[in-house]
Amino acid sequence: MTLKKTIISIRPLESVEIYSENHFPMPSVVKGITLRNNKVVPVRVINYWAPPIGDYKQYSYADVYGGEIKIFPSLMNTLYRYKIVVFNLDDKLDAEVEFVTSSLQEEFDVKLRKVYMYSNEPFEIFNSGNVIIPQDFDDALIKNHGTAHKIGGRFWPAILLHHCTYAVPY
């Protein structure tokens, strides 16, 4: 599989539409993007969706600071229009971003699942591996669509004992 990398420059306080899809009337998996900010100026990546007839509405956004790489998964099985816009948040310097578009689910066999958490109790969202004969373990990407804080933990099993924490990202 070959992914095409695109590099674009964005003038101060300007925006560029980097991806757009229209799958009406057939639902389809649209592509997400993996984006890297090559300069020191921050950029804002905004996902928009629109019904077959009507205006675009903001779905989500994230700021990407200099040197950061972020993955922006797409919405699944779209029956609407979808686009991604990148804004340069600096008023003096040009921004430069590079990105690849890909359908994580189709091209990388990533299992996507949306989970609603209504309390602050721990909730297992992913479980992989074999305790008796450890082989491959998978990681999970977590995207927070709400305003609540989140923290994810990675655990490894000690045979016949409780799970032990080996990493907790911030």
N, C-alpha and C positions, 0 to 999 in steps of 0.2 A: 504494500500500500504506500503510495506517495502522496504526501500532503503538500499543497502549494502554499508557500509562505509569501505574504504580501507585506511590504513596508510602505507606510504612508507618512507624510509630514503634514502637520496641522498648524496653521498660523494662529497667533495669539487671539484668544476669545472666539475662535471659530469652531465649527463642527463639521464632521464628515460622516456620511452614511456609509458604513463598511459592509453591510449585509442586508438583503431584502428578499423576502419570499412571499408568494401569493399562491396558496394551494386550494383556493375555492374552485370548484365544489368538491374536490377529492381530498380527504384528510391525508396528511403525509407527515413524516418526521422531518422537521427542519433542522438545519445545522446549528450547532453552537460554535463558539469561538474560544480559542486559547490566545490570549493577548499579552504581549510584553511591552512595557514602557521603556524605550531606549534612552530617554533624556531625563533630566532632573525635574522637569515641570510635571505637575500632576495632570492626569486626564480623568474624565468621567465617562464611563461606558453605560449607556442607557438602552434597555430593551423596551420596545414598543410592540403592541399588538393592536389590531383593528378588526372589527367584524367585517363581513363581506361588503356591507354598505355602512359607511360611517367614518368617523375620524379615528386617528391613532390615539391610544391611551398608554401611559407609561406602565410597564409591567414591573420592572425592577431597575436598580442602578447600583454601581459601585465605583469608588474612586480607586485609581491605580497610580501609585507613586513611582518615582524614578527607580528603574531596575526591577520592579515587581513583575511577576507573571501571575495572571489570574485566568481561571477557566470559567466561562459563562455558558452553562448548559442551556440548551434551547427548550422551548415548550414542546410537549409531545403531541403527536396526532393532531396537527393543527387544521382547523377548518376556518381559518381567518388569515389576515395578512400579518406579517411579522417583519420587524426591521431592528437593526442595531446601529446606534449612532455614538460616535466618540467626540467629546468636547475637550478642547484645550482650556484648562482653567487658569492659565497664566495670561497676564495682560501685556507681557513684553517679549517672551521667548517662544520660539516654535517648539512644538512637541513632535516626537517621532515614535510611532508604535509599529510593531510587527505582529502579525497574527496569522493563524491558520484556521480555516473553517473545517469542522468535522462533525459527523453524527456519532457521538460517543457510543450510543447504543448499537448502531449498525456496524461501525468500523472497528470498535474496540470491545464489543460484547460487554458493555457496562450495564448492569442492572440498575434501573432507576426506580425509586420508590419515594412517595411523598408521605410524610408522617406528621400528624398534628399532635402536639404535646400541650395538654391543658393544665398541667401541674408541674411543680418543680421536682417531682420524683424521678429517679433514674429510669431510663427506658432503653432497652437494647434494640438497636436498629439494624445491626449486622452481626452475623456469626459465621465464621468460616474456619476450616481446618479439621484435623483429626488428632484427638488427644493421645491416642495410643501410638500411632505412627505419624509424628508430625511431618507434614509435607509442605505444600504451598499454603500461605495465608494471604488473604487479600486485604487491601486498605479500603477505606470509604472516604468519599468526598462529601462534605456536609455543607449545604447552603441554607442560610437562615433567611426565610422570607418574612419574618416578623420583626418586631422591635425589641423582643426579649433577648437577653444575653444568652449565649450558649457556650458549652464547653464539652468537648468530646474526649473520650479516653480510649486508649488501646490497651488491651489486656492479653496476657498469654497464660495458658493453663499450666499449673503445676500438677502433675499427675496425682490423682486422688486428693487434691487439695483445692482450695479456692483459686479463682483467677487472680493474677498479680498484675498490677499496672506497670507498663513499660514506657508509656509516653502519654502526655496530656498536652495537646496543642492549645495555644491561646487564641 
